[in-house]
């Protein structure tokens, strides 16, 4: 990915994936359930405000600003689950506005109101 402002050739596929994910149904997983174990076949709800996207390995992570969650998808767009929730405690968000991945696969989320 380009670190300079604006769009580069490598961001175009990511933006296309985000456009597909906006309408993709996702599941609201209980806080105790990890994205890897979430049952991606039941209880889907639409994302409210997808605002940022990051790719780590074979997973696409989307920050859902108004639902205070990070939605997780396969690179093919299949919903895998989500994590987070509203609040001020560990693992909780109040307006996740940005998301990035580290070289080791760690996920970093900026939280606007926490």
N, C-alpha and C positions, 0 to 999 in steps of 0.2 A: 504494500500500500504506500502511496505517496504521503510524505509528511508535509508537503507544501500545501498552501491553501488552494481550493478549487478542485476540479475533478481530473483524475488521470485515467489512462486507459484501464488500469487495474481496478478502479472503483466502479466502472460501469456494470460488471456482472453482479457486484454486491448491491448496487442500487436496484438492479432488476429483481434480485431476490427479495429485497425489502418490499418492493411493489407487490410481489406475489404474496408475501406474508401478511400484508395489511388485511387481506380478506380471508386469510387462513384461520380456521377454527383451532383453538388450543384449549387444553384442560387446566382447570384450577386445581392444582395438587395441594394436599394438606402440607403444612409447614414441615412436618416430619418426613415427608416423602421426597426423595431425591429425584432429579430429572431422569436419571438413568433407570429408576424403578417405576416411574409414572406410567400408568396404563393409558396409552395414547389412543384408545378406542372409545372411551366413555366420557361423558360430562363436558364436552367442549363448549367454550364461550369465546366470543370474538374479542380480539384485543381492543382496548379502548383508545389508547393514544400511543401507537408505536413511534418512538422518537429517535432511537439510536440502534445501531446494529454492529455486531462484532463476530468474527468467525474464528473458532479455535478448533483445529483438527477437523473432525467430521461434523461438528456442531455449529449451528448459527444461533447466536444469542441476541434477543431483541429486548431493549428496555421499553416497558409499557408504562409511560409516565402517569396516567390517571388511575391505573390499577395497582401501582406500586409493586410491580413484579418484573422479573426477567423471564421471558418466554424462551423456550429452547426447541429448536427444530433440527432435523437432519439437513444436509446440504440439498437434498431432494425436496425439501419443503414439508416433510412429514412432521407433525407435532410430537415432541418427546416429553414435554412436561413444562413445568415452571418452578420458580423458587422466589422467595421473598414474601412480601405482604406489607400491609400498612402498619406503621409504628416507628418507634425511635430506638428499639432494642437491636441487639446483634442480628443481622440477617433481615432486618426490616427496613423499608424505604418510605420516604415521603416525597415523591416526585423524582424517581430515577431519570436523569436527563442525559446521561452519557454512559457509554460502555466501551471497554477496550480489553484486549488480551495481552498478557505478558508472554515473553519467550518460552516460559515453562508451562504455558497453557492456563495460567491463573486468569481469572476474570475480575476486572476492576470496574466498579460502577460509581458514577458521580451521582450524588443525591442532592437535589436542589434545596429542599427545605429541612434537611437534617444536618 
